[in-house]
């Protein structure tokens, strides 16, 4: 429910097990909408099911962008040096209203 802006020079690394997690000196920031590089079941040529890597194009785009940064871009001269977090109040309010509407709908069911 938050938007986090992290300058590239403050990124220490990534984890992609369950979702994209960005590591910094301060803490870890997880992005649950960006599914990690999980695994999925597929049948091979002998019709045997096996567990294989399941790539995530969105996560791959972030990792490719980071790996393609030059030393000058990572140094970030004169750029942002702080991590900014902002609550997405509109989404939170809509979610609470939807939950309240569901509760009222269930409460008014007959019987």
N, C-alpha and C positions, 0 to 999 in steps of 0.2 A: 503494500500500500504506500510505498515511498518511492520517489525517484532519487537516485543517487548519482551524482556526477563526480567521476574520479579522473583526474588528469593522468595521462599515460605515464608520466614520470613517477607517480606514486604507486603504481602497480608493481607488486613483488612477484606475482604469479597467479596461476589459475588452477582450479580443480574442476573436473568435468564428470565426476562419478554419477551423481543423481541430477544435477543441474549445473548451470554455470555459477561458480563461486570465484569472486575476485579477492585475492589476498593483498592486503596493504600492511604497512607497519602498524597502523592503528587497530585494524580488525578485519574480519572477513565479511564480504557482502554477497549474499546469495540472490540469484535471480531465478525464481521458480517458473516464470513463463518460458524461459529458455531451457528446454529439456537437455540434459546432458547426453553424452555419447553412450547411451545404455546398450543393452544387448537385446536381441530378438531371436526367436526360433525360426529357422528356415530349413527346408528340405534340400538335401544335396542331390547329386545326379543318381544316387542309389535309393532315393526316397527315404533316406535316414534323416531324422530331425537333429539339428545341431544348433548350438548357441553361437551367434556371430555378432560382430560389432554392428551397431546401428548408428550411423553418423547423423549429426544434426547440422544442417546447413547454416543456421543462425549462429551456433556456437563456433563452427568452423570459420565463419566470416570474422568474428571477433578475434579469434586466435591468429588468423592469417594477417589481419590488420596490425595486431601487436607485433608479430614476428617480422613484419615488413617495415617497421619504424626505424628510421636512421638514428644514430647517436645524437644528432642535433635535435631531432624531434623529441627524443626521450629526455634530453637535458631541459627542454622547455624553458629557454631563456626568456625572462620577462612574462611568462605565462602564469596560469593558476597554480597555486601551491597548496590549496586546501581542498578537502573533500566536502561537497555540498549535499545535504539531504533535504528533501522537501516532501511533506505529506500530500497525498493526492486526495484532498478533502471531498471533491466532487464524487469520486468513485466510492469513497467510504459512505457518504450520505446516501447515494443510490443503493448501495448494498444493504444498508440498514433499513431503508424504506421498503425494499423488496422483501426482506426478512419479516418486517412488521406486517406487510400485506399478506404474506404467506400464513403468518400466525392468525391474523384476523380471518382469513379464508378457512383455515382449519377449524377455528373456534365456531364458525357459523354453520358448519356442516350439520345436517340433521342427524339426530340419534346419537 
